[in-house]
Amino acid sequence: MRLLNKDLRLQDVILMYLTVLATVVVLLVASYQAPAVHSRPALAYHIPLDPSGQLELSWNISYPTQEVYLELKVKELHHGVLLGMSDQGEPTNADLVLLWDDGHKSYFGDAWSDNEGRVMLDTQQDYELLETHQSTEGFFLLFKRPFSTCDPHDYIIEEGTVHIIYAMLERPILSLHELNISHLQPGIQRVLLLRPDAPSPALPRDVRTLEVLAPDVIIPTQETTYWCHIYQLPPNMPKNHIVMYESVITPGNEAIVHHIEVFECSPQMDTVPQYSGSCDSKMKPRKLNYCRHVLAAWALGAEPFYYPADAGLPLGGEGSSRFLRLEVHYHNPLLISGRRDSSGIRLWYTPSLRRFDAGIMELGLVYTPVMAIPPRQRSFQLTGYCTAKCTQTALPVGGVHIFASQLHTHLAGLGVRTVLVRGGREVDVVQEDKHFSTHYQGDALVTKCTYNTEDRNKATVGGFGIMEEMCVNYVHYYPRTQLELCKSHVDTDYLQKYFSLINRFQGRESCSCPGTTVEEQFSLLSWDGFSGEVLNSLYLTSPISMHCNQSTAELFPGEWEKQEIPVVTAELQRAPYPCELSGRASSQNDNPTEVRSSGSV
């Protein structure tokens, strides 16, 4: 692909001005050597898209105009590049933006793919090209788009995970209709595009750092690895406050290190065996399963995590453990061999204690096989409850202040949503948003997780394993209380009634043998529409067992079995998008933009 090498002249500027006024679609893009005709936005966020490091996405958000600015860097551009968004990263029914050439001219345009992956140019062009330029680092493409365009072919950019798909175009494209994304074998990356725009608080002058890192691990030659490593704090470390943490990624591994967590081990354990190896290994010491208190969690694309100016997370001191467990998730789809890694988390802490101890509370579902997802499900929902009875028992009368939350599932997870319920009505959404602030006590917290198991033939049960599932929201709050876990699962007596019903319906004797596990009972079922629908109904209506746990892992005093599910009669409605208020789509353009710039790309 070659773009014309011409400096911007006066007649070019006049032509561009008249073109915009006349709403003629073909837009001449000035040479990257020429002065910009717009104010270039600062791009605060960056993420590598592909494991080989050929593509990098940078972006920023304008909340006043509800637009996102995106810049794609391509190290070696041939005949074009494709970027898209879809519900779960599928190449079909995706919202696309493309740069392509036909062997003579280059074009930029808004497109979409049908349910077979064929590409169609969108009749409503909502991606606005702002700038292209070539440098020694590669080719740069800057454009913007509203969060919502009211175009049925466009993806709505919302808070939460956005599945980005990408592909390189290796040959000229004479017509977009000849392009099928499924044949390109596009890559996929998951990212939180919408971020809070609050400024980060200043760090104290006496701040210190502690790095919890993987010990020069050779990344296994397999697609998914969870690596566990035990780290010891200095002996007799006094109490400090963690005020910020951030990732430390080994250069070159930015696209392979998927997420990192640091857990504190149970203070009741005097010793924890030294271990560095696969978290799924049978050689892993059992004591590592009791290292579950979250100190820090990072995922690909996340920014440093700051605590509020008047709170910090305790580190060291009486009642804490010297032992930490580092967990690093490596995503190595290209099966790169021999790559070494020393990634981890850098904790910033201060001996000058702040006014409040911060706490982390686990919401969602208990890690238990009684909560299961049937196989071959496109979308199946499980709900975890933190009941008003638990918050009334465990939280102070004045309530607590939530300032952040971090959501987590395993591989089958599609989405997580935690809402605050008061009097049967949703009153707030708890999410990873540092703007979020609420005081609550005596209210219920409801966490809903959605899963996809279309590629599985057996039930997926709850548990710690990567092929098992979780539904967790780590809520950051202050002042710290003794409530460390507020989660639920379906009452086991009612689950046994479910097994008896389905077994009778399918012509089998129900086995209630003492040695038969819940996993075995699920595996014996013949899964069809009826068995899946009845399980879903069971989870929606049956009593629950509450785990209202203190930091010692003991239950708060009270009766927690066979509790009624909190009823939600009214859900929160989102605010309308600008295009909905105006009653029209965001753009009337219906043709791609012709691209002209200097340099060989």
C-alpha positions, 0 to 999 in steps of 0.5 A: 500500500502506498500513500501519496507523498504531498505536503498540505497546501492552502488549496488542500485546506480549502478543499477539505473545508468545502468538502466537510461543508458539502458533506461529500464523503471523500476526505483527503487526510493530510501528510503526517509531516504537515501540521494537524488541523485538529487538537490531537487527544492525549492517549492515556491507555495502551494494550498490545493486541497480538502475542507477536507484538505487531499491533498495539491499541491506544485510546482515551475517553471523552465522557462529556461527548461520550466518544472514545478516541482510538489509535492503532499502531501497526509495525509492518502494514501490508495491504490493510488492517481490520479492528472490530468488536463483538459480543464474545469476540466472534468474527460473525455479527461484528462491528468493524473498522477497516483500512484497506487498499485496492492496489491503487488507493487506500480507504478507511471505513465503518463495516460489519460482518454477517452471521457467516463472517462476510464483510459489508460496508455500513450505510452509516459511517460512524468511525471518524478518521482523524489522522494517519502517519508513518514513523520508524515505529510503524504506521499509526491510524487515529480515529474516534467513535461515539459510545453508542451510534443507534446503528443496529450494526454497531457495538455499544461501548459500555462499562465492562469487558470489550472483546476486540478482534483484529486481523492483517490484510495481506493482499489488495481488496477490490471489493469488501464483499469478497472479504470474509473475516472467518477466513482471516483467522482473526485474533482476539483481545479483551479490554476495559475500554471505559475507564474512570477519569478521576485524577490519581491521589498523590503518594506519600513522601515516605512511600516504599515498594515491595515487588512480588515477582515470578522467579525467572519462570520459563513460560510453558509451551501451552496455551494456558498456564496458571503459575503459583509462587510463594513469597515471604515478607520480611520477618517481624514486619510492622503494620503498613498501609498499601496505598497503590499497586501496579503490574511489573511485566517482563519486557517482551511478555506484555501480550502473554501475561494475562492477569496477576493476583497476590493473595495473603495466606491464612494467619493461622498457618505458621509455615507454608511450604516453598513452592513455585510451579503450576497452580493445577499441579498435583504436586502443589502443597494443600496449604496453598489452598488457604492463601485466598485473601486478596491483596492485589489483582491486575488484568491485561490493560489495567492501570495502577490501582490507587487507594483513597487518600484516607485509607490503605490496605494493611500489610504486615503487623499483628494478625497478618501472615508472612506468606503471600501467594503470587498467581500469574496467568500466562496466555500463550496461544502461539506456543512460544517456547523458551520465554522467561518471565519475572512478572508480578506486582509492585506494592507501594506502601507507607509506614504512616498509617492512614485514618482507615484500614481498607478491606476487601470483601468477597461477594458472589457464589461459594466455590462449590460444585453444587452451583453448576452450568449445564453443557451446550449453553449459549447463555446461562446465569448464576446468582450469588447473594449477600443478604440484608441479614448478613450486612445488618449483622456484620457491618457498622450502623453507619455503613461502609464506603465502597470505592472499587470492585474487581469482577472475576470468573473463569473461562466460561464467564461472559459477564458479571454484574453486582447491584445494591438492592434495597426494599426489593429495588435496585438502587445502585450498580457496584462496579470497577469504577473509582467514581462509585461511592455508596454507603450501605448497611442492611441492604442486599448485594446481588451478583449475577454471572453469565456463562457460555458452555456451547463447546462443553459436553459435561456440566461445569461445576463451581470450584478453583480449577480453571475448567471449573467456574467462579462468580466473584466480585472483590469489593474494596471498601472502608472502614475495614470490618470483620466481614470478609466473605458474603456469598451463597449457594443453593440449599443442598437438600433441594439440589438432591431433590433435583437429582431425584426428579431428573433421574426418575424422568430419565428412567434411572435410580437416584443414587444417594450413596454416601460416597457419591459426590455432587460432581459424579451426580451431575456427570451421570445426567443426560443433559437436554432442554428439560434438565437444564431448564429445571436446574435453572428454575431450581437456582432461581427459586430454591432457598440458599445457604449463606456464608456470612464469614468473619476474617477467621473464616468462621460464620457470624453467629446466626442461622444461615441455612435455608434462607429466602432469596432476596426478591428484586422487583425493579431493575435500574434503567440506564441513561439514554445515549445522545443519539437516542435523545436526538432521535437520529443516528450519529452520522449520515455518511454512507461511503468510506474515506479515501486516505492520502498521506505521505510515506510508504506503508 
